[in-house]
Amino acid sequence: MQEVEAKRKLTPADGAHIFYTAIFLTAATIVKTSYETSCGTKSSSIDLGLFVDLLFYGLLLWATFLIISLLPRYKNENLRTFLNLMDLLYGFYHIALVIYAGLNFYSDNAAECVDNAPQAHFLAELYIYITGATAAIVTVGFTLWIFRKFFKHTNAGFINQTDYV
């Protein structure tokens, strides 16, 4: 029995995952290799360098996962459950990373980062806004899906016009 087969086509969500990963992986690579990421003194509580490292290595692992999981289609139900679990863990990873970046970005010492590491500061700002907007869109879509599922309109008691034609 063949456990792996070729996938016929990618879904729009797959394309969005690839695009999002490629954009932020490229940006994190550029900031990590070419610019300063430390925001100030050792006593400062801001560490955008750690944010850039977490973003870079996390997206590098995720890009590898995308290549492994998007190209073939797996028939094994346990493997498919594991891949779905990895999707959820990836979502939680981004929630935690947005919270960490937000705490650093909106802290009292954030002005040091604008002066000392403007590229890392801009990457954190861009990441917070784009990931936050994406999370808002997903939340609205999920909420609408829940409402449609549980408050489905039925035609009980109504007569369709096509019944008497």
Helices and strands as residue ranges (DSSP letters): E 4-6, H 12-34, H 48-70, E 72-74, H 77-105, H 110-116, H 118-150, G 161-164
